[in-house]
Amino acid sequence: MAGFVIGASCAFAGTQSNIQACASSGPALAVVAGGALDYVIVMPDGDDPRERVAKAAGLLQSMLAESTGCNLPVCKEAEAPTGKPRIYLGRTAAAGKAGLPLDGLKGWSFCKRVVGKDLFLAGRDESAKIKDKTEKEFLGTYKAVTSFLEDEVGVRFLLPGTNGLYVPKHAELKVDAGLNITASPGIPYCYGRLYGDISIAHNHLDIPFYKTYGGHSYYDAVPVEKYAQTHPEYFVLSGGKRVPAFGKENYQRNHLCISNPEVQELMLKEMEMQLDLGYEWVQLAQTDGYRPCECRKCKAIAGADRGEALWIVHRSLAEEMKKRRSGKKIVILSYGPTRLPPKTFDKFPDNVVIEMCSYAPEDFEGWEKYGVEKVVYVYNWGTYHPLGFLPKRSPAWCAKQLRLFAENNVRGIYKCGFGDSIGLEGPVYYVYGKLLFDPSADPQALADEFYRAAYGRAASSMKYFFDALHKRLDNQNGDSVIDLLPQSAEDHICHCFPPDLILIMENHLKIAFKRDADPRVQARLRLVQREFQYLKNLSAIFAYYRAFRTGGSWEVFDLMAAEINSRNALIDSWYVEVKRDNGSTWNMKMEDGFSFFGDAKKDYLKLNGRLLDRPPMTWDLKKIRETKIVPAR
């Protein structure tokens, strides 16, 4: 796999109740021996205003302290005591003298190397040089430290927060004296919604040099607010009138007259501005819910084929940007009317990257002849799915997707929605992150690794729990059931979570609670239990709803109503009222240090995203029971 490790690396090993870092089979450095730790953590001299290396040093210090009971001192290179072996972090003078390939580290690549008795952990630590946008940065040394903690110490970053960490205890900690690894993720970037404080360990790595608009640049290039009154000709002609906005929603606004030279110049100026700020890539993307302009000049571009008209105009803009800002990249969105590749040409200028929103094998085949770099915009997760906050993917499905991306040289992934179910999808998020680094890895082995680290002596029970769930979410070909079923929340919930599956999962979860009393294990189990209660309740509601619709039994109606009331009470119990001068709001409680269900607003969670604003959730249950009149579905 391109960019994967060079050298030897320690694999995760252990039993259900005892997980240790692998011992070296050759010479080893004793970092901790006899309960004493002789090393000092050394940072580069000079200012570190963003504290990039300091953050890495703090993580390494705290994890080694928890693992070994020894607290390593941290100091600048010029202040390091003589006669002590050192763990050097980042671009130190010693790293340069030791021959570390610091200037060759690109993107999120990093190195781990032992030289004599010293250990070096380093990556690229810098901002992407975006004017007034210093939050865009590489934290390569932090990435090197997380890799060292995982591979050489045995730490596992399982879930966000302290209770999401597995930290093995070491009376003696040894590091391979021949350690010499340079590594980078197999898929270089995965950005979008982050995953708490463990995102870097899970390879959710930003593209600091890419200016993305979340999928739609037209809103910023030619804003309605600025031009609707003064230049209505910039916007689409529809029904004989220029229409800057069809309604209040964002997708109803900013549809442009793409043949207008002034509109095209505004698009170019927006791209120029972003590239001049320091970005190397900038997105060029039409509005959501795209509406074509009906003017004569727009129709003349490609006739009735509105997608082809966009491709022709966007390629022309990319060609002009190659002249104006040579060496920079234009990322053109393939979405909606541009989902399929262009038909009237088969070559783009070499400054074009295509962002694919459809990414089945046949989509990659369709793009093969164009020879363009690719990023993808994935819809794997998100509460817009018919399952809302419920689990959606399996480890095997994640491997299938990421291997396809790796085979097609995808450079980056934008996640549209992520992290809404850290209890029931925690193992899948873990597997996805590890596969981003090495898509060839065994997804089931990674899932089993999660179970052992997260659940200790209860790992076997939780493996049964999750394996049953994942088997149900996949069909026999390994494809996701939710991508194949009709778009109905009721159908999805009833198909994916039938009563027999609920009973299997509930039984194994009960057993798991009895098997390991470790406080962190219990906290992780309670997280799973909270989300499982939510899942079980929804499954019961729709099972009773279907039975009531079929047989009309009022006893079944009462069971359904009781489940709906229980659901509301359960969700209410997870929130606390916060009173303000202008009224009250409801904030989700942190339980066991976990912010679950993506810290969703209460009303949004009650709707399971946007998907339950329909019967039976919208029924007036008391009135229906009294009148015996059931509304039309």
N, C-alpha and C positions, 0 to 999 in steps of 0.2 A: 504494500500500500504506500503510495507516494507520501513522503513526509513522516513516515512512522519511525520508530526508534532505531537507533544505531547503537549496538552494544548490548550488554546483558541487563536484564531488569528483573526485579523480584516479583513473583506472582503472589496472589492472595491465596492463603491456605488456612486450614484449620478445621476444627469440628464445630458442631452446632453451639457448643458452650464455651469454646476456647479458640479464638482466632488470633494468630500471630503473624508478624512479618516473617518472610522466609529467611533462613540463615544462609549466609554465603558458603559455597562449597570450596572457595579458595581463601587466600589471605584476607583478613578483615581488620578494619579499624574499630577499636573499642571506644565508641562514643560515650557509653555509660558502662561502668564496671564497678562492682562493689558498692552500688548506691551512690557513687560519686560521678560527677560529670565535669571534665576538665576543659571543655571547649568554651570558646567565646564567639558570639555572633557579631560579625563585622560588616558594617555598612560603608558605602563610599563616602569619602570626604566631600565637602561642598554642600550647598543648600539643596533641600528636597522639599520645595514648597507644597507639592501635592502629596507628600509623604508616601510615595509609591513603594519605595523600598522599606520604609519604616513600617508600613502595614504588613509587608511580608515578614519582617523581623518579628513583629508582635505575634503574628499567627504561629510562626515556628517556635518562638519562646513559650507561648501558652500551651501548645500541643505537646511539646517535649516535657514541659513541667507536669502536665497531667499524666503523661505516659510513664515517666521515669521518677517523678517526685523531685527532680533537680531543675533549678531555675538558672538558665544560662544568662550571663550578663550580655547586654547589647551595647556596642560602642561604635564610634567612627573609626576609620582605618588608622588615622594618625594617632589615635588614643589607645589603640589595641595593646594590651600588655605583652611584653616579650616572654618567650619561653612557653607559651600556651598554644596548642593547636587551635585552628580557627575554622569557622563556617563562614565563608565569604558570600555575601549577597550582592548581586548586581554588578555594575561596571566599576569594580575596584581596580586600583593600580595593580594589585597582586593577580587579579584575573587576567589582565593584559600580559603580564610577565609570564604567567603559566601557559599562555598560548590558547586561551579560550577563544572560540570564533565569534567574539562579540559583534564585530562589524558585519558578520554574515547572518546574524539572526534577523529574520524577516517576520513581520506579522506577529503571531503569538508563539513562535518557536522559542525554545529554551534549551539550556544545557545543564547537566549534572555531571560533575567530574571530581574525582579524588586525585590530588597531586601531593605525594608524600603523605603527611598526616593531615593535610588541609582538605576541606570539602568546599567546592564552589557550586553555587546555585545562581543562575543568571538568565535573564531574558531581556527583551526590549522594553525599557521603561521610559516612555516619553508620550507627550501629547501629540496629536496628529497635526499640530501647528495650525489649528483653526482659530482665526482671530475672534476674540471674545467668546470662544466656545471651548474653554479649557477642560470641560468635563469629558471631552472625547479623548481617550487615551489608551495606550497599551500598558498592561501590568504584567509584563513577561516574567519578572522575578517572582512575583506572587504566584504565577502559574507554575514556575519551577519548584517553589516551596510546596505547593499542594501535591505536585507529582512526587516529590521526595517523601512527604508525609504518608502518602498512600503506598508507594512501592517499597520504601525502605523502612518505614516505621509501622505500617499496617493500619493507619488511620483510615476511616471511611466517612466521607461526607455524604450522609444519607438523605437528610432533610434539612430545611432551614432551621436555624436556632440551635441552642446548646443541646437540647434533647435529640436533635437530629444527627449528632456526632457519635461515631464509635471510635474510641481511643483505647487501644490495647495497653496493658501494663507491662513494663519491661524493667526487670531488675538489672538486666544486661542488654545493651543495644549495640549491635555491630553493623557496620556498613562495609560492603564489598570494597576492598582496597583497589580493585581494578575498575571501579565504577567510571564509565565514560560514555555518556549518552547525550546525543543531540536529537531533539524530537520536535515535531509540530503536528497539529491536528490533521487527520486525513481529510476532513472537510474544514477549511480554514476558519470560517466564520459562521456563527449561528446567533442571530440577534433578534430583537423584538422584546416581548415581555421577559423580564428577568425572573430568576428563581431564588430570590432571597440571597443570603450571604454565601451561598455555595455555588453560585453561577459559574465562577471561573473554574472551580474544581470539576464541574460538570460540563465544561467546554462550551458553555453558552457565551460565546466571545463576540464582542461587538466589532463592527467595521468602522473604526474611528474616522476613516477618510471618506466615508460615503454619506452624502446628503440625500436622505430619503424623506419623502413626504407621507410615508405610510401608505403609498400606492397612488397618489393623485397630485400632480404638480400644478395642474391648471388653476386651482384655487388661489395659489400664491402668485402665479405669473400674471394673471389677469383677474384680480379680485372684483367681485360684483360691487362691493362697498365703494370702491374707488372709481369704477368706470361706468356703472349702470346708467347714471344720469348724463354724464358728459359724452360717452361714447357707446351708445346702445348698439352701434354697428359691429362692435367687437363680439357680440353674442349671437346665438343661433337665430336664424329666421325660421319661425314655426307658425304655420297658418297665416302667412302673410305679415307677421309682426316679429320684431326683434324681442326676444324673451331672455332677459338676464337671469330670471329665476321663475320656475314653474310652481314653486311652493316654498315652505320654510325649511324643509329638511335639506341637509348638505348635498345629497345626491341629486336634488332637483335644481341645483344652482350651477352657475359658471360653465355651462355648455357653450363652447366657443365657435365662432366662425373661423375655421382653421385655414381658409384660403386667404383671409385678410392679411396683407403684408405687415400691418402694424401689430396685429395679434402675434404673428410669428416673431416679430422683432422683440416684443415683450417677453415671449418665451425664451428667446436667446439671451436677453438682458438678465432674466432671472437666473439662468444657468451660469452666465458669466459672473454674476455677483457671488454665487455660492462657490464657484471655483476660485475666484479671487480671494475669498476668505481663507482658502487653504485646502478645501476638499479636493480630492483627486477624482472622485466619481460623483455624478449628480443625476438624479432620477428625472426622466421625462415621461409623464404619464397622464392620460386623459382622465376626465372626471368619472366618478362612480355613476352607475346608471346612465351611461353615455347616451346623449341624444344628438343626432347629426343635424347639421345646418342644412336648410332646404334652399339656400340661395343658389343661383345659377353657377357661380364659380366653384362652390364646394361640390356640387353635383358633377361638374366637369372633371374633377380630379380622378374619380374612379367609378362614375356612374352611380348605381344603387348600392354598390359594395362599400358600406361605411367603414368597415375594418380596413380595407385596402387603402382607402383615402387617408386614414390615420397613418398607416405604414409609410405611404409615400411622403407625407408631410414630415413625419418624425425622422425618416432617413435623411431628408433634405436638411432638416435642422441639425442633425448629427454631422453631416458633411460640412456645414457652415461652422459648427463649433470646432471641428478639426482644424480649420484655418485660424479661428480666433484664439483657441486655447489648445495648442498642440500638446500631445502627451496626456491629456485628460480623457476620462471616460464618460460616456453618456449611457445611462442605464434605461433602456426603453421597456416599458411594461407590455407584456403579452397577456391581455386580460379582456374579458367581455368581447367586444367586436374584434379585438386583435388577438383572441385566444389562439387562432391558427396562424401559422407563418404567412408572410406575404406571397402573393401569386404572381405579381408582375415583375419581380426581380428576385434573384437568389444570392445577392451579396450585399453586405453592409460595409461601410468604412470600418477600419480596424480600431476605431475608438468606441465601438458600440458593444455593450453588454446587454443581454436579453434577460429580463426578469420574468420567469415563467410562473403562471398561476395555475396551469394544468400541467401535470408532470407524470403521467402514465408512460409506460415504455413507448407507446406509439407517438406520444408527444415529443419525446427525445429523438425518435427516428425522424419525425417531421422536420426537426431543426438541424439534423446532422449535416446537410449539404451547405448550410450557411456559414459554418466554421466560426461561430461567435462564442465568446465566453458567456457563461450562464450563472445566474443566481435563481433561487426559487422562493416563492411566497407560499407557505404551506398552511393548510386549513385542518391540521390534525386534531387540534383541540379548540376550545372556545365554547362559550355558553350559547352561541348561535346554533350549535348542533341540536338535533332533536333530543339528544340525551341531556342537554343542559349541563348541570354540574356533575353528572354521573360519569363513571369511567367509560373510556371509549376505545383504548388501544391496548395491544398486547406486545410483549417483547419480540415475538417473531415478526409481527407486522412492522415494528420499528426497524428491524434488521433488513427486511425486504426493501423498505423505502430508502434507507440510507445507503445500502449497497448499490441500488439503482443510481442514486445521486453520485456516488463515488465513481462508478463505471462511466458516467457521463461528464466527469470533471466539473461538477457543480462547485462553485467557489464560495457560495454563501447561502444561508437559509434565513428567511424572515419568518418568525413564528407569529401567526395570527391567532392570538389566544394561547394561554399556556398556564399551568400551575393551579387550576381551579379545584383540583381534587388530590391534594398531596398525601392523603391517607390511602385511598383506594387506588391511586395511580402513582404513588411514590416509587414503587419498584420499576414501573415503566419509564418514569422520568429519569431515574438513575441509569437504566439500560440505554435510553436514548442518548444521554450525555456521554456515556462511555463509548458508544458506537460512533459518535461524532469524531472521536479521536482515532478509533480503529474500526471502520465499518465491517472488517472481516471477523471481528470477535464473535464468540458464541453467545447469542442473546440469552439462552436459558442458563448458561453458566454464570453470566452476569446477574441475572435475576436471583439465582441461588446464592450468589455472593451477597446480594442485598439481604436476603432472608436470614442468612447466618449472622451477619453483622447487626441487623436491626432487631432481631427477635431471639437471639441466643438459644436457649434450650427449647424455646417455642418455635424454632425455625421450621421444623417438619410440619407442624400444624398449619403455619402460615403459608408454607409452600402449597399444601393441599388447597387452602383457602384461595390463593391467587391463581393457581393453575386451573382450578375449576372455572373461575371468572374469565381468565384469558381464553380458555378453550371455547367458551360460549360466545365471546366477542369476535372470534374468527370463524370463517367457514372452512370447509375441508381443503380449499386451495390456499389457505393462509391469508385471504383477503378479509378486510374488516366488514363485519355485518352491517355496521351503521352506514357504510358507503353504498350499500346495495339495496337497503330497504326503502320503501316510500317515505316521503318527508312528513312523518306524523310522530309526535312525541309518544302518543299512546301506543302505536304499533311498535316503536322501537323499545319502549320500556317493557312491554309485555313479552316481546320476543327475546330480548337480551337477558332479562332477569325473571325467569319463571319461578314458581314456588319451589320446585325441586332444587334449583340452584341456590335459592335463598336459604333453604334448610341446610344444605351442605356447608355453605359458608358460615352460617350461624353456629353450627356445631363445632367446626374447627376453631372458630374465634373463641368460643367458650373454653375449649381445651387449652388454647394458647395462654389465656390469662392465668391458668393454674400451673403452667410449666416453668415460668421464669419470673421471679419476684424482683429482679433488678429494676430500680426506679426508672431508668431510661427506657428499658424494654416496656414496662407498664405504660409509660407515657405514650410511646409509639402505638401500642395496642389500643389505648383509649382514643387516639386520633383516628385509627381505622374504625373503631366502634362508632364514633360520632357520625362518620360519613356512611357507614353501613346502615345505621338506624335510619338515616335519611333515604337511602336506597330501598331498604326493606319497606318503609312506609309508602313510598310512591308505588312500588310494585303491588302492595296490597290494595291501595286505592283503586288502581286500574283493573286489578283482578275482580274486585267487587263491583266496579262500575260496569264491566262487561257482563258479569253475571246478572246484574240488575237489569241492564238493557235487554238481555236475552230472555230472562224469566219473569221480570217484573215483581220479584219478591220484596216486600217491604222489610222483611227481616234482613235481607241482604243490603237493602238501602241503609238500614240502621248501622250495619257493620261498616259500610263505606263512609257514612257520616262520622262515625267514631274515629276512623282512621284519619279523615281530613282534620277533625278537631285536634287529634293527637299531633298531627303534623304541625299545625299552627302553634300549639303549645311548645313543641320541641324546638322549633325555630325561634320562638320568643325567648326561650331559656338561654339562647346563645348570645343575646344582645343585652346591652345596658343602655338606659336612657341618659342622654347628656343634654341638660337644659341650658339654653342660651337665651340672650335677650330677645332674639327674633323667633323664639320657639324651641322645640326639642328635636333632637335627632337621635338615631339609634346606632350605636357602634358595636361591632362584633367584639366579644370578649376574647382575650388571649387565654387559651387553656393549655396547660403544660408547656407554655412557651411557643405554641403553634398558632399561627393565624391561618385558619382553614377556610375552605371554599373561596379562596382568593380574596378574603376580607370583604365579601360582597355586602351590599346594602340589603337590609332585611326584606323589603318588598320585592327586590329582584330575586332573592333566594327563594321566596315563597312562590314565585312564578317559575322556578327552576330555569332561570334565565329569562327568555321572552316567550316561553313555549307553553305555559299552562294558563293563559288567559282565555280559557274555554271550559266547557263542562268536563268533569263535575266541579272543578275548582271555583267556577263562577256562579254556581247555583246558590240560591237562597234555600239552604237545606231545611230550615224550620218551616218555611212557607210551603215547600213541596210536600213535606211530611204531613202538614195539617190539611192541605187541600187535595192531596193525592193527584195533583196535576203536574205532570213532568213536562218541562219545556222542550221544544224541538231542539235537537242536538246542535 
